[in-house]
Amino acid sequence: MLNRRDNCLQTLTDAPQAKRDLVETLDIPRSTLDDIVRKLDDAGLVTYQNGKWGLTNLGQYAIEAHANYTEQLESLLQVTPVVEELPSDTTVEYEFLIDADVYMAPTKIPDKTIEVFLDSVESATEIRGFTPIVMAGYAEDFYQAVTAGDDYQLDLVLPEDVFNQVRELYSEQTDEALTNDQITFVHCEVPATYTLWIADNDHAGIIVYTERGIQGILINDTDEALSWAVGQYEHVRDEAEPLVLQSQ
């Protein structure tokens, strides 16, 4: 009903109109308009008073709901190229996808999108998150971004074997991080296949991977998105144990 009659309802949003004005505005035959307003009237969306057709309260609510639905559908279409790369048993909830900013990885240099993530953590003072993998080529860039200022806190969950592999490559930096009171590394088997981070309770993001690198990054700062992201992080964090410094 709303999809087929949306133009008529939109025309009545500002003020009631006489039928002859609606015919002119919508540029449709009078017989067609008669059919439209009759069906809208039967649905309780419009009413006829003082020679003019106008929206009922239900009609106003309905058109607002339709507009919200359309916007949300557009949001989902924008994030689809990113989230469709996730395994079928891995889901990112609707609350995080709506109104998310989408950063698709360039085809020729997919890892270039990591700059979005690095900018996010560098501008934050508190970063929480988890990751099932580490892109070794950017581990040092990540560490420098997190510790760029004096006031920072990092709490990161990752699998122990992943941390150990990073330590083999960057032993000095990882040993320094483990003794840094402003950085906490904990380990567990991360159940998600994406990286998730929360920056200053201001925004949250996820990184979705493919076999060739990064598929894309989604960032969202709505209350609903943050609530979902915090819930995901805390669920994983509750299963984690501290990483301890061991001799190599």
Beta strands, then each sheet from edge to edge (+ up, - down):
strand 1: 46-49
strand 2: 52-55
strand 3: 101-104
strand 4: 126-130
strand 5: 153-158
strand 6: 183-187
strand 7: 195-199
strand 8: 203-210
strand 9: 213-220
strand 10: 241-242
sheet 1: 1+ 2-
sheet 2: 3+ 9- 8+ 7- 4+ 5+ 6+ 10-
end
